[in-house]
Amino acid sequence: MSKAVVGIIMGSQSDLKVMKEAAEFLEELKVPFELTVVSAHRTPQRMVDYASSARSRGLKVIVAGAGGAAHLPGMVASLTSLPVIGVPIKSSNSIDGWDSVLSILQMPAGVPVATVALNGAKNAGILAAQMLANHDKTLAKRLDAFKANLKKKVEESFEAIERKGWKNVS
Ligand code: RP5
């Protein structure tokens, strides 16, 4: 097993159903990562220890997801100079997701969190891989192949509509 270069963390195990999409993407692209639960509110010291040791442990990017009063990504960003990608999660304690989006998005100047869409963990995984690909040509090729496949799927869909008519495609 290679050493993790991405740290995927989340405020609760209940976030895993969303956050696993980041893990699945990184696994697909063969990017070594670690995944764990770190709660800003329930385990604040663990959050401090995790974030402040992240760079020296070899991590290059942190993907942090949380719902409701989502302080984890911003607090982690305050404790490390690694890039932090925040995933707002529509959790059981969330009003409608906006609470989590705004908590993660509206960071003060000097402490950025690259915030993806609500429940957008897959994009967080993609963005983490794209950051790493700046210094990894093999990974850049895998990302190019992923993008080419996105294009191919759209081409197949409009070709099918043109060929069969819109009423005959599902
Ligand atoms: C947040 O509270 C977590 O990130 C999670 O999204 C939410 C609910 O947590 P649980 O009560 O399900 O553990 O801190």
Backbone and ligand atoms as CSV (ligand in chain L), in Angstrom:
chain,resi,resn,atom,element,x,y,z
A,1,MET,N,N,0.846,-1.207,0.000
A,1,MET,CA,C,0.000,0.000,0.000
A,1,MET,C,C,0.879,1.255,0.000
A,2,SER,N,N,0.631,2.184,-0.980
A,2,SER,CA,C,1.401,3.425,-1.000
A,2,SER,C,C,0.909,4.349,0.115
A,3,LYS,N,N,1.756,5.291,0.445
A,3,LYS,CA,C,1.425,6.249,1.504
A,3,LYS,C,C,0.328,7.208,1.048
A,4,ALA,N,N,-0.616,7.482,1.919
A,4,ALA,CA,C,-1.739,8.362,1.557
A,4,ALA,C,C,-1.258,9.765,1.216
A,5,VAL,N,N,-1.770,10.316,0.123
A,5,VAL,CA,C,-1.489,11.715,-0.218
A,5,VAL,C,C,-2.741,12.587,-0.094
A,6,VAL,N,N,-3.895,11.945,-0.003
A,6,VAL,CA,C,-5.147,12.679,0.237
A,6,VAL,C,C,-5.738,12.186,1.556
A,7,GLY,N,N,-6.158,13.124,2.372
A,7,GLY,CA,C,-6.866,12.774,3.598
A,7,GLY,C,C,-8.335,13.103,3.420
A,8,ILE,N,N,-9.180,12.092,3.497
A,8,ILE,CA,C,-10.633,12.335,3.440
A,8,ILE,C,C,-11.157,12.236,4.863
A,9,ILE,N,N,-11.737,13.342,5.331
A,9,ILE,CA,C,-12.280,13.324,6.691
A,9,ILE,C,C,-13.717,13.828,6.669
A,10,MET,N,N,-14.473,13.419,7.683
A,10,MET,CA,C,-15.876,13.839,7.752
A,10,MET,C,C,-16.282,13.940,9.217
A,11,GLY,N,N,-17.289,14.760,9.468
A,11,GLY,CA,C,-17.690,15.025,10.845
A,11,GLY,C,C,-18.350,13.869,11.548
A,12,SER,N,N,-18.910,12.940,10.790
A,12,SER,CA,C,-19.660,11.833,11.392
A,12,SER,C,C,-19.679,10.658,10.423
A,13,GLN,N,N,-19.858,9.483,10.976
A,13,GLN,CA,C,-19.989,8.305,10.105
A,13,GLN,C,C,-21.208,8.445,9.203
A,14,SER,N,N,-22.186,9.227,9.673
A,14,SER,CA,C,-23.401,9.412,8.860
A,14,SER,C,C,-23.096,10.171,7.556
A,15,ASP,N,N,-21.927,10.802,7.478
A,15,ASP,CA,C,-21.528,11.505,6.240
A,15,ASP,C,C,-20.927,10.554,5.203
A,16,LEU,N,N,-20.636,9.333,5.609
A,16,LEU,CA,C,-19.889,8.419,4.732
A,16,LEU,C,C,-20.646,8.087,3.444
A,17,LYS,N,N,-21.960,8.013,3.539
A,17,LYS,CA,C,-22.729,7.680,2.325
A,17,LYS,C,C,-22.497,8.716,1.221
A,18,VAL,N,N,-22.216,9.953,1.598
A,18,VAL,CA,C,-21.865,10.992,0.613
A,18,VAL,C,C,-20.365,10.962,0.330
A,19,MET,N,N,-19.566,10.933,1.384
A,19,MET,CA,C,-18.109,11.101,1.230
A,19,MET,C,C,-17.438,9.921,0.540
A,20,LYS,N,N,-18.103,8.767,0.538
A,20,LYS,CA,C,-17.479,7.609,-0.125
A,20,LYS,C,C,-17.310,7.844,-1.626
A,21,GLU,N,N,-18.061,8.791,-2.178
A,21,GLU,CA,C,-17.908,9.071,-3.620
A,21,GLU,C,C,-16.527,9.663,-3.923
A,22,ALA,N,N,-15.982,10.432,-2.988
A,22,ALA,CA,C,-14.607,10.942,-3.170
A,22,ALA,C,C,-13.622,9.780,-3.113
A,23,ALA,N,N,-13.835,8.898,-2.148
A,23,ALA,CA,C,-12.949,7.736,-1.982
A,23,ALA,C,C,-13.010,6.844,-3.214
A,24,GLU,N,N,-14.208,6.614,-3.718
A,24,GLU,CA,C,-14.362,5.728,-4.880
A,24,GLU,C,C,-13.629,6.295,-6.101
A,25,PHE,N,N,-13.723,7.618,-6.279
A,25,PHE,CA,C,-13.043,8.220,-7.429
A,25,PHE,C,C,-11.527,8.090,-7.289
A,26,LEU,N,N,-11.018,8.389,-6.097
A,26,LEU,CA,C,-9.567,8.305,-5.895
A,26,LEU,C,C,-9.079,6.869,-6.052
A,27,GLU,N,N,-9.892,5.931,-5.606
A,27,GLU,CA,C,-9.533,4.511,-5.765
A,27,GLU,C,C,-9.452,4.163,-7.252
A,28,GLU,N,N,-10.455,4.634,-8.003
A,28,GLU,CA,C,-10.496,4.387,-9.457
A,28,GLU,C,C,-9.239,4.947,-10.151
A,29,LEU,N,N,-8.789,6.104,-9.679
A,29,LEU,CA,C,-7.608,6.729,-10.307
A,29,LEU,C,C,-6.286,6.325,-9.644
A,30,LYS,N,N,-6.395,5.368,-8.737
A,30,LYS,CA,C,-5.200,4.835,-8.054
A,30,LYS,C,C,-4.430,5.909,-7.278
A,31,VAL,N,N,-5.163,6.797,-6.636
A,31,VAL,CA,C,-4.544,7.819,-5.784
A,31,VAL,C,C,-4.620,7.312,-4.338
A,32,PRO,N,N,-3.475,7.148,-3.667
A,32,PRO,CA,C,-3.522,6.661,-2.291
A,32,PRO,C,C,-4.148,7.688,-1.338
A,33,PHE,N,N,-5.090,7.221,-0.552
A,33,PHE,CA,C,-5.773,8.137,0.384
A,33,PHE,C,C,-6.031,7.435,1.704
A,34,GLU,N,N,-6.350,8.239,2.719
A,34,GLU,CA,C,-6.819,7.692,3.987
A,34,GLU,C,C,-8.196,8.283,4.244
A,35,LEU,N,N,-9.002,7.617,5.015
A,35,LEU,CA,C,-10.367,8.095,5.270
A,35,LEU,C,C,-10.702,7.855,6.736
A,36,THR,N,N,-11.183,8.904,7.396
A,36,THR,CA,C,-11.560,8.721,8.799
A,36,THR,C,C,-12.596,9.755,9.231
A,37,VAL,N,N,-13.095,9.590,10.444
A,37,VAL,CA,C,-14.052,10.539,11.021
A,37,VAL,C,C,-13.310,11.439,12.001
A,38,VAL,N,N,-13.486,12.748,11.808
A,38,VAL,CA,C,-12.891,13.751,12.706
A,38,VAL,C,C,-13.977,14.796,12.937
A,39,SER,N,N,-14.438,14.925,14.151
A,39,SER,CA,C,-15.525,15.879,14.398
A,39,SER,C,C,-14.990,17.162,15.028
A,40,ALA,N,N,-15.305,18.296,14.392
A,40,ALA,CA,C,-14.849,19.587,14.931
A,40,ALA,C,C,-15.465,19.856,16.302
A,41,HIS,N,N,-16.702,19.429,16.489
A,41,HIS,CA,C,-17.407,19.752,17.730
A,41,HIS,C,C,-17.284,18.665,18.793
A,42,ARG,N,N,-17.255,17.410,18.332
A,42,ARG,CA,C,-17.252,16.314,19.315
A,42,ARG,C,C,-15.845,15.818,19.650
A,43,THR,N,N,-14.904,16.022,18.736
A,43,THR,CA,C,-13.500,15.616,19.000
A,43,THR,C,C,-12.558,16.734,18.550
A,44,PRO,N,N,-12.681,17.921,19.175
A,44,PRO,CA,C,-11.873,19.060,18.697
A,44,PRO,C,C,-10.366,18.815,18.758
A,45,GLN,N,N,-9.908,18.112,19.801
A,45,GLN,CA,C,-8.450,17.879,19.901
A,45,GLN,C,C,-7.966,16.960,18.779
A,46,ARG,N,N,-8.802,15.971,18.421
A,46,ARG,CA,C,-8.443,15.066,17.311
A,46,ARG,C,C,-8.333,15.872,16.009
A,47,MET,N,N,-9.230,16.841,15.846
A,47,MET,CA,C,-9.176,17.696,14.644
A,47,MET,C,C,-7.859,18.491,14.615
A,48,VAL,N,N,-7.491,19.060,15.743
A,48,VAL,CA,C,-6.240,19.834,15.823
A,48,VAL,C,C,-5.048,18.925,15.512
A,49,ASP,N,N,-5.032,17.751,16.116
A,49,ASP,CA,C,-3.914,16.819,15.909
A,49,ASP,C,C,-3.858,16.375,14.443
A,50,TYR,N,N,-5.024,16.057,13.882
A,50,TYR,CA,C,-5.072,15.576,12.490
A,50,TYR,C,C,-4.549,16.646,11.536
A,51,ALA,N,N,-5.096,17.852,11.667
A,51,ALA,CA,C,-4.751,18.917,10.713
A,51,ALA,C,C,-3.312,19.377,10.886
A,52,SER,N,N,-2.855,19.485,12.130
A,52,SER,CA,C,-1.509,20.033,12.325
A,52,SER,C,C,-0.413,19.026,11.981
A,53,SER,N,N,-0.753,17.746,11.908
A,53,SER,CA,C,0.265,16.744,11.535
A,53,SER,C,C,0.132,16.314,10.070
A,54,ALA,N,N,-0.885,16.833,9.375
A,54,ALA,CA,C,-1.206,16.321,8.033
A,54,ALA,C,C,-0.037,16.454,7.060
A,55,ARG,N,N,0.574,17.609,6.993
A,55,ARG,CA,C,1.659,17.815,6.027
A,55,ARG,C,C,2.864,16.929,6.358
A,56,SER,N,N,3.231,16.890,7.611
A,56,SER,CA,C,4.414,16.085,7.974
A,56,SER,C,C,4.154,14.592,7.781
A,57,ARG,N,N,2.900,14.178,7.781
A,57,ARG,CA,C,2.580,12.763,7.531
A,57,ARG,C,C,2.550,12.435,6.041
A,58,GLY,N,N,2.708,13.457,5.194
A,58,GLY,CA,C,2.799,13.191,3.756
A,58,GLY,C,C,1.553,13.523,2.958
A,59,LEU,N,N,0.511,14.005,3.639
A,59,LEU,CA,C,-0.691,14.380,2.879
A,59,LEU,C,C,-0.400,15.617,2.040
A,60,LYS,N,N,-1.074,15.711,0.879
A,60,LYS,CA,C,-0.906,16.870,-0.011
A,60,LYS,C,C,-2.201,17.675,-0.126
A,61,VAL,N,N,-3.318,17.029,0.099
A,61,VAL,CA,C,-4.637,17.679,0.009
A,61,VAL,C,C,-5.549,17.041,1.059
A,62,ILE,N,N,-6.430,17.861,1.617
A,62,ILE,CA,C,-7.433,17.319,2.539
A,62,ILE,C,C,-8.825,17.579,1.954
A,63,VAL,N,N,-9.637,16.547,1.945
A,63,VAL,CA,C,-11.043,16.682,1.556
A,63,VAL,C,C,-11.847,16.517,2.847
A,64,ALA,N,N,-12.599,17.573,3.214
A,64,ALA,CA,C,-13.313,17.534,4.497
A,64,ALA,C,C,-14.800,17.779,4.270
A,65,GLY,N,N,-15.619,16.874,4.744
A,65,GLY,CA,C,-17.069,17.007,4.583
A,65,GLY,C,C,-17.763,17.133,5.926
A,66,ALA,N,N,-18.797,17.957,5.970
A,66,ALA,CA,C,-19.584,18.078,7.200
A,66,ALA,C,C,-20.953,18.662,6.872
A,67,GLY,N,N,-21.902,18.395,7.764
A,67,GLY,CA,C,-23.255,18.899,7.563
A,67,GLY,C,C,-23.681,19.844,8.674
A,68,GLY,N,N,-24.788,20.528,8.483
A,68,GLY,CA,C,-25.323,21.439,9.505
A,68,GLY,C,C,-24.373,22.591,9.775
A,69,ALA,N,N,-24.067,22.802,11.061
A,69,ALA,CA,C,-23.096,23.849,11.443
A,69,ALA,C,C,-21.709,23.310,11.125
A,70,ALA,N,N,-21.352,23.374,9.851
A,70,ALA,CA,C,-20.217,22.603,9.321
A,70,ALA,C,C,-18.902,23.350,9.496
A,71,HIS,N,N,-18.290,23.192,10.657
A,71,HIS,CA,C,-17.053,23.924,10.952
A,71,HIS,C,C,-15.785,23.157,10.598
A,72,LEU,N,N,-15.903,21.863,10.323
A,72,LEU,CA,C,-14.694,21.044,10.133
A,72,LEU,C,C,-13.767,21.539,9.010
A,73,PRO,N,N,-14.270,21.761,7.780
A,73,PRO,CA,C,-13.336,22.166,6.716
A,73,PRO,C,C,-12.618,23.484,7.041
A,74,GLY,N,N,-13.345,24.463,7.513
A,74,GLY,CA,C,-12.749,25.773,7.804
A,74,GLY,C,C,-11.755,25.710,8.949
A,75,MET,N,N,-12.075,24.962,9.980
A,75,MET,CA,C,-11.149,24.854,11.114
A,75,MET,C,C,-9.890,24.095,10.708
A,76,VAL,N,N,-10.060,23.057,9.897
A,76,VAL,CA,C,-8.889,22.315,9.414
A,76,VAL,C,C,-8.019,23.239,8.560
A,77,ALA,N,N,-8.674,24.051,7.708
A,77,ALA,CA,C,-7.917,24.998,6.870
A,77,ALA,C,C,-7.159,26.017,7.727
A,78,SER,N,N,-7.681,26.306,8.899
A,78,SER,CA,C,-7.001,27.275,9.770
A,78,SER,C,C,-5.774,26.661,10.445
A,79,LEU,N,N,-5.697,25.337,10.416
A,79,LEU,CA,C,-4.632,24.643,11.153
A,79,LEU,C,C,-3.531,24.073,10.263
A,80,THR,N,N,-3.702,24.187,8.934
A,80,THR,CA,C,-2.700,23.639,8.007
A,80,THR,C,C,-2.594,24.539,6.787
A,81,SER,N,N,-1.431,24.504,6.118
A,81,SER,CA,C,-1.307,25.239,4.850
A,81,SER,C,C,-1.554,24.323,3.651
A,82,LEU,N,N,-1.963,23.088,3.896
A,82,LEU,CA,C,-2.380,22.228,2.778
A,82,LEU,C,C,-3.684,22.764,2.197
A,83,PRO,N,N,-3.927,22.538,0.880
A,83,PRO,CA,C,-5.239,22.919,0.352
A,83,PRO,C,C,-6.338,22.046,0.962
A,84,VAL,N,N,-7.439,22.694,1.301
A,84,VAL,CA,C,-8.582,21.977,1.879
A,84,VAL,C,C,-9.781,22.130,0.949
A,85,ILE,N,N,-10.344,21.009,0.560
A,85,ILE,CA,C,-11.562,21.014,-0.263
A,85,ILE,C,C,-12.725,20.667,0.661
A,86,GLY,N,N,-13.722,21.547,0.687
A,86,GLY,CA,C,-14.851,21.344,1.600
A,86,GLY,C,C,-16.062,20.777,0.875
A,87,VAL,N,N,-16.687,19.800,1.513
A,87,VAL,CA,C,-17.909,19.201,0.960
A,87,VAL,C,C,-19.073,19.476,1.910
A,88,PRO,N,N,-19.982,20.391,1.525
A,88,PRO,CA,C,-21.163,20.607,2.353
A,88,PRO,C,C,-22.103,19.400,2.224
A,89,ILE,N,N,-22.597,18.937,3.351
A,89,ILE,CA,C,-23.445,17.736,3.331
A,89,ILE,C,C,-24.832,18.066,3.874
A,90,LYS,N,N,-25.829,17.585,3.165
A,90,LYS,CA,C,-27.204,17.753,3.661
A,90,LYS,C,C,-27.471,16.626,4.647
A,91,SER,N,N,-27.245,16.906,5.917
A,91,SER,CA,C,-27.298,15.878,6.959
A,91,SER,C,C,-28.641,15.915,7.682
A,92,SER,N,N,-28.797,15.006,8.631
A,92,SER,CA,C,-30.070,14.935,9.367
A,92,SER,C,C,-30.314,16.204,10.187
A,93,ASN,N,N,-29.249,16.879,10.613
A,93,ASN,CA,C,-29.422,18.104,11.403
A,93,ASN,C,C,-29.369,19.373,10.547
A,94,SER,N,N,-29.350,19.182,9.217
A,94,SER,CA,C,-29.281,20.335,8.334
A,94,SER,C,C,-30.698,20.866,8.090
A,95,ILE,N,N,-30.826,22.185,7.959
A,95,ILE,CA,C,-32.157,22.736,7.700
A,95,ILE,C,C,-32.559,22.376,6.270
A,96,ASP,N,N,-31.742,22.798,5.313
A,96,ASP,CA,C,-32.036,22.443,3.921
A,96,ASP,C,C,-30.743,22.317,3.118
A,97,GLY,N,N,-29.619,22.293,3.797
A,97,GLY,CA,C,-28.319,22.201,3.126
A,97,GLY,C,C,-27.614,23.535,3.039
A,98,TRP,N,N,-28.394,24.625,3.039
A,98,TRP,CA,C,-27.771,25.951,2.930
A,98,TRP,C,C,-26.885,26.247,4.142
A,99,ASP,N,N,-27.312,25.760,5.314
A,99,ASP,CA,C,-26.505,25.988,6.516
A,99,ASP,C,C,-25.091,25.449,6.330
A,100,SER,N,N,-25.023,24.250,5.780
A,100,SER,CA,C,-23.728,23.620,5.567
A,100,SER,C,C,-22.941,24.316,4.440
A,101,VAL,N,N,-23.647,24.634,3.346
A,101,VAL,CA,C,-22.990,25.330,2.213
A,101,VAL,C,C,-22.361,26.636,2.704
A,102,LEU,N,N,-23.149,27.437,3.400
A,102,LEU,CA,C,-22.649,28.757,3.809
A,102,LEU,C,C,-21.566,28.653,4.877
A,103,SER,N,N,-21.693,27.695,5.777
A,103,SER,CA,C,-20.659,27.515,6.812
A,103,SER,C,C,-19.309,27.206,6.183
A,104,ILE,N,N,-19.326,26.430,5.100
A,104,ILE,CA,C,-18.058,26.016,4.479
A,104,ILE,C,C,-17.564,27.053,3.464
A,105,LEU,N,N,-18.499,27.668,2.761
A,105,LEU,CA,C,-18.152,28.596,1.674
A,105,LEU,C,C,-17.637,29.945,2.157
A,106,GLN,N,N,-18.294,30.496,3.158
A,106,GLN,CA,C,-18.061,31.905,3.513
A,106,GLN,C,C,-16.892,32.086,4.479
A,107,MET,N,N,-15.726,31.632,4.044
A,107,MET,CA,C,-14.541,31.727,4.895
A,107,MET,C,C,-13.965,33.148,4.879
A,108,PRO,N,N,-13.348,33.557,5.983
A,108,PRO,CA,C,-12.734,34.884,6.001
A,108,PRO,C,C,-11.474,34.924,5.137
A,109,ALA,N,N,-11.092,36.130,4.700
A,109,ALA,CA,C,-9.898,36.304,3.869
A,109,ALA,C,C,-8.686,35.715,4.579
A,110,GLY,N,N,-7.899,34.985,3.818
A,110,GLY,CA,C,-6.682,34.397,4.371
A,110,GLY,C,C,-6.789,32.912,4.643
A,111,VAL,N,N,-8.021,32.417,4.748
A,111,VAL,CA,C,-8.208,30.995,5.088
A,111,VAL,C,C,-9.207,30.369,4.106
A,112,PRO,N,N,-8.758,30.093,2.866
A,112,PRO,CA,C,-9.704,29.576,1.882
A,112,PRO,C,C,-10.052,28.104,2.071
A,113,VAL,N,N,-11.286,27.780,1.718
A,113,VAL,CA,C,-11.708,26.381,1.571
A,113,VAL,C,C,-12.323,26.280,0.176
A,114,ALA,N,N,-11.800,25.388,-0.650
A,114,ALA,CA,C,-12.342,25.196,-2.006
A,114,ALA,C,C,-13.634,24.387,-1.868
A,115,THR,N,N,-14.750,25.093,-1.937
A,115,THR,CA,C,-16.037,24.456,-1.619
A,115,THR,C,C,-16.723,23.914,-2.871
A,116,VAL,N,N,-17.082,22.637,-2.828
A,116,VAL,CA,C,-17.818,22.034,-3.943
A,116,VAL,C,C,-19.324,22.099,-3.650
A,117,ALA,N,N,-20.102,21.581,-4.558
A,117,ALA,CA,C,-21.564,21.642,-4.413
A,117,ALA,C,C,-22.059,20.807,-3.230
A,118,LEU,N,N,-23.295,21.062,-2.837
A,118,LEU,CA,C,-23.925,20.276,-1.773
A,118,LEU,C,C,-23.857,18.787,-2.147
A,119,ASN,N,N,-23.328,17.986,-1.230
A,119,ASN,CA,C,-23.139,16.533,-1.439
A,119,ASN,C,C,-22.208,16.237,-2.626
A,120,GLY,N,N,-21.382,17.213,-2.989
A,120,GLY,CA,C,-20.533,17.055,-4.182
A,120,GLY,C,C,-19.205,16.364,-3.914
A,121,ALA,N,N,-19.250,15.258,-3.207
A,121,ALA,CA,C,-17.994,14.586,-2.815
A,121,ALA,C,C,-17.213,14.051,-4.013
A,122,LYS,N,N,-17.911,13.632,-5.057
A,122,LYS,CA,C,-17.174,13.121,-6.218
A,122,LYS,C,C,-16.318,14.231,-6.826
A,123,ASN,N,N,-16.898,15.418,-6.950
A,123,ASN,CA,C,-16.115,16.541,-7.481
A,123,ASN,C,C,-14.934,16.873,-6.570
A,124,ALA,N,N,-15.117,16.696,-5.275
A,124,ALA,CA,C,-13.992,16.939,-4.360
A,124,ALA,C,C,-12.864,15.953,-4.642
A,125,GLY,N,N,-13.213,14.715,-4.900
A,125,GLY,CA,C,-12.202,13.705,-5.241
A,125,GLY,C,C,-11.519,14.048,-6.552
A,126,ILE,N,N,-12.312,14.490,-7.522
A,126,ILE,CA,C,-11.746,14.869,-8.826
A,126,ILE,C,C,-10.795,16.060,-8.655
A,127,LEU,N,N,-11.238,17.062,-7.920
A,127,LEU,CA,C,-10.408,18.260,-7.711
A,127,LEU,C,C,-9.102,17.912,-6.988
A,128,ALA,N,N,-9.187,17.052,-6.001
A,128,ALA,CA,C,-7.969,16.628,-5.284
A,128,ALA,C,C,-7.001,15.955,-6.269
A,129,ALA,N,N,-7.532,15.087,-7.117
A,129,ALA,CA,C,-6.681,14.398,-8.102
A,129,ALA,C,C,-6.086,15.402,-9.087
A,130,GLN,N,N,-6.868,16.396,-9.478
A,130,GLN,CA,C,-6.371,17.411,-10.412
A,130,GLN,C,C,-5.223,18.219,-9.796
A,131,MET,N,N,-5.325,18.516,-8.526
A,131,MET,CA,C,-4.229,19.235,-7.846
A,131,MET,C,C,-2.959,18.383,-7.876
A,132,LEU,N,N,-3.112,17.110,-7.558
A,132,LEU,CA,C,-1.948,16.220,-7.512
A,132,LEU,C,C,-1.366,15.990,-8.903
A,133,ALA,N,N,-2.223,16.033,-9.912
A,133,ALA,CA,C,-1.788,15.755,-11.287
A,133,ALA,C,C,-0.862,16.838,-11.831
A,134,ASN,N,N,-0.803,17.996,-11.189
A,134,ASN,CA,C,0.150,19.037,-11.602
A,134,ASN,C,C,1.585,18.538,-11.512
A,135,HIS,N,N,1.809,17.558,-10.656
A,135,HIS,CA,C,3.170,17.024,-10.466
A,135,HIS,C,C,3.203,15.519,-10.707
A,136,ASP,N,N,2.263,15.024,-11.487
A,136,ASP,CA,C,2.189,13.572,-11.702
A,136,ASP,C,C,1.579,13.321,-13.091
A,137,LYS,N,N,2.472,13.044,-14.061
A,137,LYS,CA,C,1.999,12.912,-15.441
A,137,LYS,C,C,1.105,11.696,-15.644
A,138,THR,N,N,1.390,10.626,-14.919
A,138,THR,CA,C,0.567,9.406,-15.058
A,138,THR,C,C,-0.862,9.693,-14.600
A,139,LEU,N,N,-0.952,10.377,-13.484
A,139,LEU,CA,C,-2.281,10.728,-12.969
A,139,LEU,C,C,-2.987,11.697,-13.919
A,140,ALA,N,N,-2.225,12.636,-14.493
A,140,ALA,CA,C,-2.819,13.582,-15.453
A,140,ALA,C,C,-3.420,12.827,-16.640
A,141,LYS,N,N,-2.741,11.762,-17.086
A,141,LYS,CA,C,-3.268,10.972,-18.211
A,141,LYS,C,C,-4.563,10.268,-17.813
A,142,ARG,N,N,-4.602,9.770,-16.595
A,142,ARG,CA,C,-5.844,9.105,-16.132
A,142,ARG,C,C,-6.996,10.116,-16.073
A,143,LEU,N,N,-6.690,11.323,-15.636
A,143,LEU,CA,C,-7.734,12.361,-15.589
A,143,LEU,C,C,-8.185,12.747,-16.989
A,144,ASP,N,N,-7.238,12.813,-17.922
A,144,ASP,CA,C,-7.610,13.116,-19.309
A,144,ASP,C,C,-8.540,12.034,-19.850
A,145,ALA,N,N,-8.245,10.783,-19.511
A,145,ALA,CA,C,-9.089,9.667,-19.969
A,145,ALA,C,C,-10.483,9.772,-19.339
A,146,PHE,N,N,-10.534,10.158,-18.070
A,146,PHE,CA,C,-11.825,10.336,-17.396
A,146,PHE,C,C,-12.661,11.410,-18.092
A,147,LYS,N,N,-11.998,12.536,-18.418
A,147,LYS,CA,C,-12.711,13.640,-19.101
A,147,LYS,C,C,-13.160,13.221,-20.500
A,148,ALA,N,N,-12.303,12.476,-21.191
A,148,ALA,CA,C,-12.653,12.019,-22.543
A,148,ALA,C,C,-13.893,11.121,-22.475
A,149,ASN,N,N,-13.983,10.336,-21.410
A,149,ASN,CA,C,-15.135,9.445,-21.252
A,149,ASN,C,C,-16.422,10.231,-20.974
A,150,LEU,N,N,-16.295,11.338,-20.235
A,150,LEU,CA,C,-17.468,12.206,-19.998
A,150,LEU,C,C,-17.999,12.722,-21.336
A,151,LYS,N,N,-17.063,13.148,-22.174
A,151,LYS,CA,C,-17.416,13.689,-23.494
A,151,LYS,C,C,-18.086,12.603,-24.339
A,152,LYS,N,N,-17.506,11.404,-24.300
A,152,LYS,CA,C,-18.035,10.295,-25.099
A,152,LYS,C,C,-19.482,9.985,-24.706
A,153,LYS,N,N,-19.755,10.003,-23.399
A,153,LYS,CA,C,-21.120,9.690,-22.926
A,153,LYS,C,C,-22.134,10.704,-23.444
A,154,VAL,N,N,-21.748,11.987,-23.439
A,154,VAL,CA,C,-22.669,13.020,-23.950
A,154,VAL,C,C,-22.872,12.833,-25.450
A,155,GLU,N,N,-21.786,12.552,-26.157
A,155,GLU,CA,C,-21.902,12.325,-27.609
A,155,GLU,C,C,-22.832,11.157,-27.905
A,156,GLU,N,N,-22.676,10.078,-27.129
A,156,GLU,CA,C,-23.544,8.904,-27.331
A,156,GLU,C,C,-25.004,9.265,-27.085
A,157,SER,N,N,-25.249,10.124,-26.083
A,157,SER,CA,C,-26.640,10.459,-25.756
A,157,SER,C,C,-27.272,11.323,-26.845
A,158,PHE,N,N,-26.536,12.323,-27.379
A,158,PHE,CA,C,-27.196,13.130,-28.414
A,158,PHE,C,C,-27.288,12.391,-29.739
A,159,GLU,N,N,-26.349,11.481,-29.966
A,159,GLU,CA,C,-26.443,10.667,-31.182
A,159,GLU,C,C,-27.655,9.733,-31.108
A,160,ALA,N,N,-27.897,9.158,-29.914
A,160,ALA,CA,C,-29.044,8.252,-29.736
A,160,ALA,C,C,-30.357,9.018,-29.930
A,161,ILE,N,N,-30.431,10.252,-29.428
A,161,ILE,CA,C,-31.643,11.071,-29.592
A,161,ILE,C,C,-31.867,11.388,-31.070
A,162,GLU,N,N,-30.759,11.720,-31.746
A,162,GLU,CA,C,-30.882,12.040,-33.185
A,162,GLU,C,C,-31.313,10.812,-33.991
A,163,ARG,N,N,-30.760,9.649,-33.612
A,163,ARG,CA,C,-31.023,8.421,-34.367
A,163,ARG,C,C,-32.419,7.874,-34.095
A,164,LYS,N,N,-32.815,7.824,-32.790
A,164,LYS,CA,C,-34.069,7.147,-32.430
A,164,LYS,C,C,-35.235,8.114,-32.227
A,165,GLY,N,N,-34.931,9.411,-32.029
A,165,GLY,CA,C,-35.977,10.375,-31.668
A,165,GLY,C,C,-36.100,10.442,-30.154
A,166,TRP,N,N,-36.443,11.602,-29.621
A,166,TRP,CA,C,-36.425,11.796,-28.165
A,166,TRP,C,C,-37.446,10.958,-27.409
A,167,LYS,N,N,-38.520,10.534,-28.108
A,167,LYS,CA,C,-39.550,9.744,-27.429
A,167,LYS,C,C,-39.086,8.285,-27.201
A,168,ASN,N,N,-38.061,7.895,-27.908
A,168,ASN,CA,C,-37.654,6.485,-27.872
A,168,ASN,C,C,-36.342,6.227,-27.112
A,169,VAL,N,N,-35.918,7.245,-26.348
A,169,VAL,CA,C,-34.746,7.013,-25.506
A,169,VAL,C,C,-35.134,7.220,-24.045
A,170,SER,N,N,-34.495,6.452,-23.175
A,170,SER,CA,C,-34.862,6.616,-21.755
A,170,SER,C,C,-33.762,7.368,-21.019
L,1,RP5,C1,C,-22.069,17.184,11.519
L,1,RP5,O1,O,-23.325,16.875,12.024
L,1,RP5,C2,C,-21.631,15.938,10.806
L,1,RP5,O2,O,-20.716,16.269,9.803
L,1,RP5,C3,C,-22.904,15.388,10.240
L,1,RP5,O3,O,-23.122,15.834,8.903
L,1,RP5,C4,C,-23.959,16.001,11.127
L,1,RP5,C5,C,-24.807,14.989,11.865
L,1,RP5,O4,O,-23.996,14.126,12.593
L,1,RP5,P1,P,-24.619,12.855,13.320
L,1,RP5,O5,O,-25.558,13.366,14.367
L,1,RP5,O6,O,-25.314,12.042,12.245
L,1,RP5,O7,O,-23.444,12.103,13.918
L,1,RP5,O8,O,-21.176,17.524,12.526
